Amino acid sequence: MSQHSDTQDKARLQATGFLKENRQTDHTLTKVLGPKIITDILRIMHTAKIFGPEHSHVKQICHELSTSMAEAFEDRIEEAFTLQFTDANIFINGQIVKFPEAEFTRSVMVRSMFIAQSINQIKFLKGVEASEWSALVQALSSAEAAKQNQAKKTAKIASLETFDQPHIKLRAVSLRNFENLATEDVRSQIVEIYAGLMVKCAQYFEQLKTSSNASARFMKRLIQRATDYFADYRHVFIGLINLKVIQHQDFVHAVNTALYSMFIAQELGLERTELVRIGLTAITQDVDRILHQEHEDVQEVGDKSHFKTNMTSVTVLSQMGSTDVVSALRLVTTYERGFPYNKPLPQDWYSEEFRPHLLSRLVEIARHYDILIQGLDENTPLTPDLALQTLSQQMGRHYDPRLTKLFINVIGIYPVGEMVLLSSGEKAIVVKSPNITQAQSNKSIAHRPTVKLLNGSNQLIDLAIESNHNIHIVEIVEATEDEQHPGAFFFF
């Protein structure tokens, strides 16, 4: 990627802050808002105890908190988040909040404050005002005062259970043990997310065919949840995709493209918010396929006839009328779809000469790979290794070589969930790709994933370690009719 190309990319979407590729800061809800919101609640309650809940100092802090929360929402796609309390932990949207040792006492104090009033959930919606913080302070102060007088026990309970503000909701939820979320089988949660994405995407595409007001925003929460698992369980998503439970459907292609694109972006070091934007962008970049429009008879990728079909999609997306960042990214990506990464784009839309944007280059790799392995656009379905070989053959001509290498390392030459034949004559299933960093520095292990034998022993063999170098993968093989699909064996 040239420095000149990077500069152009950033200029085109300067206001989005999208292309800060080298940032490593983790801005997840649990790490940023979790400890902060607990500190804010304690601060405001401490001030109220000293001066009284209606004092000007308390009102000033309430104003500061509403401003701070507005800024937090402005930097995120989330429009609401929920705090949940148990005797041992605090959760945000079901994800446990880990406090530094010095701040853990604050966690205990806030949990005790609400649980003692039969409240274990607070939902904050975008738009929390200072007056709502003031109302919460007064309700808590009243509840704590009533607790000191058992004769007012009924009033104590009512003071919080009847609390209702437009953007702050308190609830006594059922006795669900949120801590079980951390110990449940992670694979089942990822299956739920992947299946949910396909269902929601299918519904969105149906709406898109009949309405210009269709919105993909309801898929946002699932995409956000997916990113929470990428660091440790990305290989499970890849395995689920390779199960091919549903094939040759537009919504499956869209979801797969979104996930593949997000995988590459994660390796670039982009933040969680940006990964979500990428996922939502990729969902609709193939809008002409979704609407089953007729294409030109002759289309060479990157030529003018191909460009005309892109403009049809851009027109449809423009008619949706959104002006948010994701909508802008969709327009850019759709307009530039299919063009070589290093050649000037047609200037029908742009007033200057540009080459495809980073996001366009990234999605182009992801969408083409999924087209190849699913056999879309009248292609014969390819095994993942052959599909990756096809991409690598066009690396440096059509595809950005740096992004292509990252993608190949992410997916793995032999992707998770594929059945392979070993040189020992045994069949196995790939359960984990080689470490990306190691594979980039040592190309000899890129073809050597960890496999599980399918002979009933469930033995795991890490082909990348020296003691197993006498075993190698011969080829990817398909399950026979009398064999259970190995991916189903692994995941279910």
ZAFI-464091 format. One record per residue (C-alpha): residue number from 1; residue in three letters; x, y, z. Coordinates in Angstrom, 1 decimal, always signed. Each point is the difference from the previous one (the first is absolute). Example, Ala and Ser with C-alpha at 12.3 -4.5 7.8 and 13.67 -1.06 7.14 Angstrom:
% ZAFI-464091
   nr  rest       u       v       w
    1   ALA   +12.3    -4.5    +7.8
    2   SER    +1.4    +3.4    -0.7
This chain:
% ZAFI-464091
   nr  rest       u       v       w
    1   MET    +0.0    +0.0    +0.0
    2   SER    +1.6    +3.3    -1.0
    3   GLN    +0.2    +3.0    +2.2
    4   HIS    -1.8    +2.0    -2.7
    5   SER    -2.8    -2.5    -0.1
    6   ASP    -0.4    +0.2    +3.7
    7   THR    -0.2    +3.7    +0.0
    8   GLN    -2.7    +0.0    -2.6
    9   ASP    -2.0    -2.6    +2.0
   10   LYS    +0.1    +2.1    +3.1
   11   ALA    -0.9    +3.2    -1.8
   12   ARG    -3.2    -1.6    -1.5
   13   LEU    -1.2    -1.1    +3.4
   14   GLN    +1.8    +2.4    +2.2
   15   ALA    -2.9    +0.7    +2.3
   16   THR    -0.6    -3.7    +0.9
   17   GLY    +3.4    -0.7    +1.5
   18   PHE    -0.2    -3.3    -1.7
   19   LEU    +3.5    -0.7    -1.2
   20   LYS    +2.1    +0.3    +3.0
   21   GLU    +1.5    -3.4    -0.6
   22   ASN    +2.7    +0.0    +2.6
   23   ARG    -2.2    +0.6    +3.0
   24   GLN    +0.0    -2.8    +2.5
   25   THR    -2.1    +1.5    +2.8
   26   ASP    -3.0    -2.2    +1.0
   27   HIS    -3.1    +2.1    +0.3
   28   THR    -2.5    -2.7    +0.8
   29   LEU    -2.9    +0.9    +2.3
   30   THR    +1.2    -2.2    +2.8
   31   LYS    +3.5    +1.6    +0.2
   32   VAL    -1.0    +3.6    -0.6
   33   LEU    -3.5    +0.6    +1.3
   34   GLY    +0.0    -2.7    +2.7
   35   PRO    +2.4    +1.4    +2.5
   36   LYS    -0.9    +3.6    -0.9
   37   ILE    -3.7    -0.3    +0.6
   38   ILE    +0.6    -1.7    +3.4
   39   THR    +2.3    +2.8    +1.0
   40   ASP    -2.5    +2.7    -1.2
   41   ILE    -2.8    -1.6    +2.1
   42   LEU    +2.1    -0.1    +3.1
   43   ARG    +1.2    +3.6    -0.5
   44   ILE    -3.5    +1.4    -0.4
   45   MET    -1.4    -1.9    +3.0
   46   HIS    +3.0    +1.0    +2.2
   47   THR    -0.6    +3.7    -0.9
   48   ALA    -3.8    -0.4    +0.7
   49   LYS    +0.7    -1.4    +3.4
   50   ILE    +2.2    +3.0    +0.9
   51   PHE    -2.1    +2.8    -1.4
   52   GLY    -3.4    -1.6    -0.6
   53   PRO    -1.5    -1.4    -3.2
   54   GLU    -1.4    +3.4    -1.2
   55   HIS    +3.2    +2.1    +0.6
   56   SER    +1.5    +2.0    -2.8
   57   HIS    +3.2    -2.1    +0.2
   58   VAL    -2.0    -3.1    -0.7
   59   LYS    -1.8    +1.6    -2.9
   60   GLN    +3.3    +1.1    -1.5
   61   ILE    +1.4    -3.6    +0.2
   62   CYS    -3.3    -1.2    -1.6
   63   HIS    +0.6    +2.4    -2.9
   64   GLU    +3.6    -1.3    -0.3
   65   LEU    -1.2    -3.6    -0.1
   66   SER    -2.6    +0.6    -2.6
   67   THR    +2.6    +1.8    -2.2
   68   SER    +2.5    -2.8    +0.5
   69   MET    -2.5    -2.7    -0.8
   70   ALA    -1.1    +1.9    -3.2
   71   GLU    +3.6    +0.0    -1.1
   72   ALA    +0.4    -3.7    +0.7
   73   PHE    -3.1    -0.8    -2.1
   74   GLU    +1.2    +2.4    -2.8
   75   ASP    +3.1    -2.1    -0.4
   76   ARG    -1.9    -3.3    -0.3
   77   ILE    -2.5    -1.8    -2.0
   78   GLU    -1.9    -1.1    +3.1
   79   GLU    -3.1    +2.0    +0.8
   80   ALA    -0.5    -1.7    +3.4
   81   PHE    +1.8    -2.2    +2.5
   82   THR    -1.1    -1.9    +3.0
   83   LEU    +1.7    -0.5    +3.4
   84   GLN    -0.7    -3.2    +1.8
   85   PHE    +1.0    -0.7    +3.6
   86   THR    +0.6    -3.3    +1.8
   87   ASP    +1.4    -0.6    +3.5
   88   ALA    +3.5    -0.5    -1.6
   89   ASN    +0.2    +2.0    -3.2
   90   ILE    -1.3    +2.7    -2.3
   91   PHE    -0.9    -0.6    -3.6
   92   ILE    -0.6    +2.3    -3.0
   93   ASN    -2.2    -1.5    -2.6
   94   GLY    +0.8    -3.5    +1.4
   95   GLN    +3.7    +0.5    -0.1
   96   ILE    +1.9    +0.0    +3.3
   97   VAL    +1.7    +3.3    +1.0
   98   LYS    +3.5    -0.6    +1.4
   99   PHE    +1.1    +2.7    +2.4
  100   PRO    +3.6    +0.9    +0.9
  101   GLU    +0.8    -1.2    +3.5
  102   ALA    +0.0    +3.6    +1.4
  103   GLU    -3.6    +0.5    -1.3
  104   PHE    -1.6    -3.3    +1.0
  105   THR    -1.3    +1.5    +3.2
  106   ARG    -2.0    +2.5    -2.0
  107   SER    -1.6    -3.0    -1.8
  108   VAL    -1.0    -1.5    +3.3
  109   MET    -1.5    +3.2    +1.3
  110   VAL    -2.2    +0.6    -3.1
  111   ARG    -1.2    -3.5    -0.2
  112   SER    -1.0    +0.1    +3.7
  113   MET    -1.7    +3.4    -0.5
  114   PHE    -2.4    -1.4    -2.7
  115   ILE    -0.4    -3.6    +1.0
  116   ALA    -1.0    +1.1    +3.5
  117   GLN    -3.0    +1.8    -1.7
  118   SER    -1.0    -3.1    -2.0
  119   ILE    +1.4    +1.5    -3.2
  120   ASN    +2.6    -1.9    -2.0
  121   GLN    -0.3    +1.6    -3.5
  122   ILE    +0.4    +3.6    -1.3
  123   LYS    -0.5    +0.8    -3.6
  124   PHE    +1.5    +3.2    -1.4
  125   LEU    -1.4    +1.3    -3.3
  126   LYS    +1.7    +2.5    -2.2
  127   GLY    -1.1    +3.5    +1.0
  128   VAL    +0.2    -0.2    +3.8
  129   GLU    -0.5    +3.5    +1.4
  130   ALA    +1.2    +1.7    +3.2
  131   SER    -3.5    +0.0    +1.4
  132   GLU    -0.2    -3.7    -0.3
  133   TRP    +3.3    -0.4    +1.9
  134   SER    -1.5    +2.3    +2.7
  135   ALA    -3.1    -2.2    +0.2
  136   LEU    +2.1    -3.1    +0.4
  137   VAL    +2.0    +1.6    +2.8
  138   GLN    -3.1    +1.1    +1.8
  139   ALA    -1.6    -3.5    -0.3
  140   LEU    +3.2    -1.7    +1.3
  141   SER    +0.3    +2.5    +2.8
  142   SER    -3.6    -0.5    +1.0
  143   ALA    +0.4    -3.8    -0.2
  144   GLU    +3.1    +0.0    +2.2
  145   ALA    -1.7    +2.3    +2.5
  146   ALA    -3.0    -2.2    +0.2
  147   LYS    +2.2    -3.0    +0.5
  148   GLN    +1.1    +1.5    +3.3
  149   ASN    -3.6    +0.0    +1.2
  150   GLN    -1.6    -3.5    -0.4
  151   ALA    -3.4    +1.6    +0.6
  152   LYS    +0.4    +1.5    -3.5
  153   LYS    +0.9    -3.2    -1.7
  154   THR    -2.9    +0.1    -2.5
  155   ALA    +1.0    +3.5    -1.0
  156   LYS    +3.6    -1.1    -0.5
  157   ILE    -1.0    -2.7    -2.5
  158   ALA    -2.4    +2.3    -1.9
  159   SER    +2.6    +2.8    -0.3
  160   LEU    +2.1    -2.0    -2.4
  161   GLU    -2.4    -2.5    -1.5
  162   THR    -2.2    +2.8    -1.2
  163   PHE    +2.9    +2.1    -1.2
  164   ASP    -0.5    +0.9    -3.7
  165   GLN    +1.9    +2.4    -2.2
  166   PRO    +0.1    +0.3    -3.8
  167   HIS    +3.6    -1.2    -0.2
  168   ILE    +0.7    -1.7    +3.3
  169   LYS    -1.9    -3.2    +0.8
  170   LEU    +0.3    -2.0    +3.2
  171   ARG    -1.2    -3.6    +0.3
  172   ALA    -0.1    -2.9    +2.3
  173   VAL    +0.7    -2.7    -2.6
  174   SER    -0.6    -3.7    +0.5
  175   LEU    +2.6    -2.0    +2.0
  176   ARG    +2.1    -0.7    -3.0
  177   ASN    +3.6    -0.7    +0.8
  178   PHE    +1.9    +2.2    -2.4
  179   GLU    +3.3    -1.5    +1.2
  180   ASN    -1.0    -3.2    -1.8
  181   LEU    +0.6    +1.9    -3.2
  182   ALA    +3.7    -0.3    +0.5
  183   THR    -0.1    -3.8    +0.6
  184   GLU    -2.5    -1.0    -2.7
  185   ASP    +1.3    -1.8    -3.1
  186   VAL    +1.4    +2.9    -2.0
  187   ARG    -0.6    -1.9    -3.3
  188   SER    -3.8    -0.1    +0.6
  189   GLN    +0.0    +3.8    +0.5
  190   ILE    +1.9    +0.5    -3.3
  191   VAL    -2.4    -2.4    -1.8
  192   GLU    -2.8    +2.1    +1.3
  193   ILE    +1.6    +3.3    -1.2
  194   TYR    +0.8    -1.4    -3.5
  195   ALA    -3.5    -1.5    -0.4
  196   GLY    -1.6    +3.2    +1.3
  197   LEU    +2.0    +2.0    -2.5
  198   MET    -1.2    -2.1    -2.9
  199   VAL    -3.7    +0.2    +1.1
  200   LYS    +0.2    +3.8    +0.6
  201   CYS    +1.8    +0.5    -3.3
  202   ALA    -2.6    -2.1    -1.9
  203   GLN    -2.8    +2.1    +1.5
  204   TYR    +1.8    +3.2    -0.9
  205   PHE    +0.5    -1.1    -3.6
  206   GLU    -3.7    -0.8    -0.3
  207   GLN    -0.8    +3.5    +1.2
  208   LEU    +2.5    +1.5    -2.4
  209   LYS    -1.9    -1.5    -3.0
  210   THR    -3.2    +1.7    +1.0
  211   SER    +0.9    +3.1    +1.8
  212   SER    +2.5    +2.8    -0.5
  213   ASN    +0.0    +0.6    +3.8
  214   ALA    +1.5    -3.4    +1.0
  215   SER    +2.6    +0.4    +2.7
  216   ALA    +2.8    -2.4    +1.0
  217   ARG    +0.5    +1.6    +3.4
  218   PHE    -1.8    -2.8    +1.8
  219   MET    +2.9    -2.3    -1.0
  220   LYS    +2.4    +2.3    +1.9
  221   ARG    -0.3    -1.7    +3.4
  222   LEU    +0.8    -3.4    -1.5
  223   ILE    +3.0    +1.3    -1.8
  224   GLN    +1.2    +1.8    +3.2
  225   ARG    -0.3    -3.3    +1.9
  226   ALA    +1.9    -1.8    -2.7
  227   THR    +3.0    +2.3    +0.4
  228   ASP    +0.2    -0.9    +3.7
  229   TYR    +1.1    -3.5    -1.0
  230   PHE    +2.4    +0.8    -2.8
  231   ALA    +3.2    +0.1    +2.2
  232   ASP    -0.3    -3.5    +1.3
  233   TYR    -2.7    -1.8    -2.1
  234   ARG    +0.3    +1.3    -3.6
  235   HIS    +0.8    -3.5    -1.1
  236   VAL    -3.4    -1.2    +1.2
  237   PHE    -1.7    +2.6    -2.3
  238   ILE    +2.1    -1.3    -2.9
  239   GLY    -1.0    -3.5    +0.8
  240   LEU    -3.7    +0.9    +0.0
  241   ILE    +0.3    +1.7    -3.3
  242   ASN    +1.7    -3.1    -1.4
  243   LEU    -2.9    -2.2    +1.1
  244   LYS    -2.0    +1.5    -2.9
  245   VAL    -3.3    -0.8    +1.8
  246   ILE    -1.7    +2.3    -2.5
  247   GLN    +1.5    +0.6    -3.4
  248   HIS    -0.7    +2.2    -3.1
  249   GLN    -2.0    +2.6    +1.9
  250   ASP    +0.7    +3.7    -0.1
  251   PHE    -0.3    +0.6    +3.7
  252   VAL    +2.5    -2.8    +0.8
  253   HIS    +2.5    +1.6    -2.4
  254   ALA    -0.6    +3.4    +1.6
  255   VAL    +0.6    -1.3    +3.5
  256   ASN    +3.1    -1.9    -1.0
  257   THR    +1.4    +3.0    -1.8
  258   ALA    -0.6    +2.1    +3.0
  259   LEU    +1.8    -2.4    +2.4
  260   TYR    +2.9    -0.5    -2.4
  261   SER    +0.4    +3.7    -0.4
  262   MET    +0.0    +0.6    +3.8
  263   PHE    +2.6    -2.7    +0.5
  264   ILE    +2.4    +1.8    -2.3
  265   ALA    -0.8    +3.3    +1.6
  266   GLN    +0.8    -1.4    +3.4
  267   GLU    +3.4    -1.1    -1.2
  268   LEU    +0.6    +3.6    -1.1
  269   GLY    -0.6    +1.1    +3.6
  270   LEU    -3.2    +1.9    -0.6
  271   GLU    -2.3    +0.6    +3.0
  272   ARG    -3.2    -1.8    +0.9
  273   THR    -2.2    +2.9    -1.2
  274   GLU    +1.7    +0.0    -3.3
  275   LEU    -0.3    -3.8    -0.3
  276   VAL    -3.8    +0.4    +0.4
  277   ARG    -0.1    +2.7    -2.6
  278   ILE    +1.8    -2.3    -2.4
  279   GLY    -2.4    -2.9    +0.7
  280   LEU    -3.1    +2.2    -0.6
  281   THR    +1.6    +1.4    -3.1
  282   ALA    +0.8    -3.4    -1.5
  283   ILE    -3.5    -1.2    +0.6
  284   THR    -1.5    +2.2    -2.7
  285   GLN    +2.9    +0.7    -2.4
  286   ASP    -1.4    -2.7    -2.4
  287   VAL    -3.5    +1.7    -0.2
  288   ASP    -0.4    -0.7    -3.7
  289   ARG    +0.3    -3.8    +0.7
  290   ILE    -2.6    +0.4    +2.7
  291   LEU    -2.5    +1.6    -2.3
  292   HIS    +0.7    -2.6    -2.8
  293   GLN    +0.6    +2.7    -2.6
  294   GLU    +1.2    -1.0    -3.5
  295   HIS    +3.6    +0.7    -0.7
  296   GLU    +1.7    +0.9    -3.3
  297   ASP    +0.7    -3.0    -2.2
  298   VAL    +3.7    +0.8    -0.2
  299   GLN    +1.7    +1.0    +3.2
  300   GLU    +3.7    +0.1    +0.6
  301   VAL    +0.8    +0.8    +3.6
  302   GLY    +1.0    +3.6    +0.2
  303   ASP    -1.2    +1.1    -3.4
  304   LYS    -2.8    +2.5    -0.8
  305   SER    -2.8    -2.5    -0.3
  306   HIS    +0.8    -1.4    +3.4
  307   PHE    +0.1    +3.6    +1.3
  308   LYS    -3.5    +0.6    -1.2
  309   THR    -1.4    -2.8    +2.1
  310   ASN    +1.8    +1.5    +3.0
  311   MET    -1.7    +3.3    -0.6
  312   THR    -3.4    -1.7    +0.0
  313   SER    +0.7    -1.3    +3.5
  314   VAL    +1.3    +3.5    +1.1
  315   THR    -3.3    +1.5    -1.2
  316   VAL    -2.1    -2.5    +2.0
  317   LEU    +2.1    +0.6    +3.1
  318   SER    -0.2    +3.8    -0.4
  319   GLN    -3.8    -0.2    -0.1
  320   MET    +0.0    -1.4    +3.5
  321   GLY    +0.7    +3.5    +1.1
  322   SER    +2.4    -0.7    +2.9
  323   THR    +2.8    +2.4    +0.7
  324   ASP    +1.9    -1.9    +2.7
  325   VAL    +3.6    -1.3    -0.3
  326   VAL    -1.0    -3.5    -0.9
  327   SER    -2.1    +1.2    -2.9
  328   ALA    +2.9    +2.1    -1.3
  329   LEU    +2.3    -3.1    +0.2
  330   ARG    -2.6    -2.1    -1.9
  331   LEU    -0.2    +2.5    -2.8
  332   VAL    +3.8    +0.1    -0.3
  333   THR    +0.4    -3.8    +0.1
  334   THR    -2.8    -0.7    -2.4
  335   TYR    +1.2    +2.6    -2.5
  336   GLU    +3.6    -1.4    +0.0
  337   ARG    -1.0    -3.7    +0.1
  338   GLY    +1.9    -2.2    -2.4
  339   PHE    +2.8    +2.4    -1.0
  340   PRO    +3.7    -0.8    +0.3
  341   TYR    +1.5    +1.3    +3.2
  342   ASN    +2.8    +2.1    -1.6
  343   LYS    -1.7    +1.5    -3.1
  344   PRO    -1.9    +3.3    -0.3
  345   LEU    -3.8    -0.2    +0.3
  346   PRO    -2.4    +1.4    -2.6
  347   GLN    -0.6    +3.7    +0.9
  348   ASP    -3.8    +0.0    -0.6
  349   TRP    -0.6    +0.5    +3.7
  350   TYR    +3.3    +1.3    +1.3
  351   SER    +1.4    +3.3    -1.0
  352   GLU    +3.6    -1.2    +0.6
  353   GLU    +2.0    -3.0    -1.0
  354   PHE    -0.3    -2.7    +2.7
  355   ARG    +0.9    -3.6    +0.4
  356   PRO    -2.3    -2.3    +2.0
  357   HIS    -0.3    +0.8    +3.6
  358   LEU    +1.4    -2.2    +2.7
  359   LEU    -3.5    -1.3    +0.9
  360   SER    -0.7    -0.7    -3.7
  361   ARG    +3.2    -2.0    -0.4
  362   LEU    -0.7    -1.9    +3.2
  363   VAL    -3.6    -1.0    -0.9
  364   GLU    +1.0    -0.8    -3.5
  365   ILE    +2.2    -2.9    +1.2
  366   ALA    -2.6    -1.2    +2.5
  367   ARG    -2.9    +0.0    -2.5
  368   HIS    +1.9    -1.7    -2.8
  369   TYR    +1.3    -2.7    +2.3
  370   ASP    -3.6    -0.8    +1.1
  371   ILE    -1.2    +0.0    -3.6
  372   LEU    +2.6    -2.5    -0.9
  373   ILE    -0.6    -2.5    +2.9
  374   GLN    -3.8    +0.3    -0.4
  375   GLY    +0.0    -0.3    -3.7
  376   LEU    -2.0    +3.2    -0.6
  377   ASP    -0.2    +1.9    -3.3
  378   GLU    +0.0    -3.3    -1.9
  379   ASN    +3.4    -0.9    +1.4
  380   THR    +0.8    -3.6    +0.9
  381   PRO    +0.4    -0.2    +3.8
  382   LEU    +3.7    -0.2    +1.0
  383   THR    +1.5    -1.5    +3.1
  384   PRO    +1.5    +2.7    +2.3
  385   ASP    +3.6    -0.8    -0.9
  386   LEU    -0.7    +0.4    -3.8
  387   ALA    -2.1    +3.2    +0.6
  388   LEU    +2.9    +1.5    +2.0
  389   GLN    +2.4    -1.1    -2.8
  390   THR    -2.2    +1.8    -2.5
  391   LEU    +0.2    +3.2    +2.1
  392   SER    +3.7    -0.3    +0.4
  393   GLN    +0.5    -0.3    -3.8
  394   GLN    -1.6    +3.5    -0.4
  395   MET    +1.8    +1.5    +3.0
  396   GLY    +1.8    +3.1    -1.0
  397   ARG    -2.0    +0.4    -3.2
  398   HIS    -3.7    +0.0    +1.2
  399   TYR    +0.3    -0.4    +3.7
  400   ASP    +2.0    +2.0    +2.5
  401   PRO    +2.9    -2.4    +0.8
  402   ARG    +0.3    +1.0    +3.7
  403   LEU    -3.7    -0.5    +0.7
  404   THR    +0.0    -3.2    -2.0
  405   LYS    +2.9    -1.5    +2.0
  406   LEU    -1.8    +1.0    +3.2
  407   PHE    -3.2    -1.7    -1.2
  408   ILE    +1.7    -3.2    -1.0
  409   ASN    +1.7    -0.1    +3.5
  410   VAL    -3.4    +0.7    +1.7
  411   ILE    -1.9    -2.7    -1.9
  412   GLY    +2.9    -2.5    -0.1
  413   ILE    +1.1    -1.9    -3.0
  414   TYR    -2.1    -2.8    +1.4
  415   PRO    -2.8    +1.8    +1.8
  416   VAL    -1.7    -1.2    +3.2
  417   GLY    -2.8    -2.5    -0.5
  418   GLU    +1.5    -1.6    -3.1
  419   MET    +0.6    -3.7    -0.3
  420   VAL    +3.5    -0.8    -1.1
  421   LEU    +1.9    -3.1    -0.9
  422   LEU    +3.3    -0.4    +1.8
  423   SER    +3.2    -1.6    -1.4
  424   SER    -0.5    -2.7    +2.6
  425   GLY    -3.2    -1.0    -1.8
  426   GLU    -2.3    +1.2    +2.7
  427   LYS    -2.8    +2.5    -0.3
  428   ALA    -0.1    +3.0    +2.3
  429   ILE    -1.9    +3.2    +0.5
  430   VAL    +1.8    +3.4    +0.2
  431   VAL    -0.7    +1.5    +3.4
  432   LYS    +2.3    +3.0    +0.1
  433   SER    +2.2    +1.9    -2.5
  434   PRO    +3.6    +0.7    +0.7
  435   ASN    +0.8    +3.1    +2.0
  436   ILE    -0.1    +2.9    -2.4
  437   THR    +3.1    +1.8    +1.2
  438   GLN    +2.0    -3.2    -0.1
  439   ALA    -1.4    -0.9    -3.4
  440   GLN    +1.0    +3.4    -1.4
  441   SER    +3.6    -0.4    +1.3
  442   ASN    +0.3    -3.7    -0.8
  443   LYS    -1.8    -0.9    -3.2
  444   SER    +0.8    -3.7    +0.5
  445   ILE    -2.7    -0.3    +2.6
  446   ALA    -2.8    +1.9    -1.9
  447   HIS    -1.1    -3.4    -1.4
  448   ARG    +0.2    -1.8    +3.4
  449   PRO    -3.1    +0.6    +2.2
  450   THR    -1.2    -1.9    +3.0
  451   VAL    -2.2    -2.9    -0.9
  452   LYS    -2.2    -2.5    +1.8
  453   LEU    +0.1    -3.6    -1.1
  454   LEU    -3.4    -1.5    -1.1
  455   ASN    +0.9    -3.5    +0.9
  456   GLY    -2.0    +0.1    +3.3
  457   SER    +3.0    +1.0    +2.1
  458   ASN    -0.6    +3.7    -0.2
  459   GLN    +3.8    +0.4    +0.1
  460   LEU    +1.2    +3.6    -0.7
  461   ILE    +3.2    +0.4    -2.1
  462   ASP    +1.7    +3.3    -0.4
  463   LEU    +1.7    -0.4    -3.4
  464   ALA    +2.0    +3.2    +0.6
  465   ILE    +2.2    -1.4    +2.8
  466   GLU    +3.3    -1.7    -0.9
  467   SER    -0.9    -3.4    +1.4
  468   ASN    -2.9    -0.3    -2.6
  469   HIS    +1.9    +1.2    -3.0
  470   ASN    -0.1    -3.6    -1.4
  471   ILE    -3.7    +0.4    -0.5
  472   HIS    -1.5    +2.4    -2.5
  473   ILE    -3.4    +0.6    -1.7
  474   VAL    -0.4    -1.6    -3.4
  475   GLU    -3.3    +1.7    -1.0
  476   ILE    -3.4    +1.2    +1.1
  477   VAL    -2.6    -2.8    -0.4
  478   GLU    -3.8    +0.0    +0.0
  479   ALA    -2.0    -2.1    +2.4
  480   THR    -1.6    -3.0    -1.6
  481   GLU    -3.7    -0.6    +0.2
  482   ASP    +0.4    -2.5    +2.9
  483   GLU    +2.2    +2.4    +2.0
  484   GLN    -1.3    +2.7    +2.3
  485   HIS    +1.3    +3.4    -1.1
  486   PRO    +3.2    +0.6    +2.0
  487   GLY    -0.9    +3.5    +0.8
  488   ALA    -3.2    -1.1    +1.6
  489   PHE    +2.0    -2.5    +2.0
  490   PHE    +2.3    +2.8    +1.2
  491   PHE    -2.6    +2.6    +0.8
  492   PHE    -3.0    -2.0    +1.2
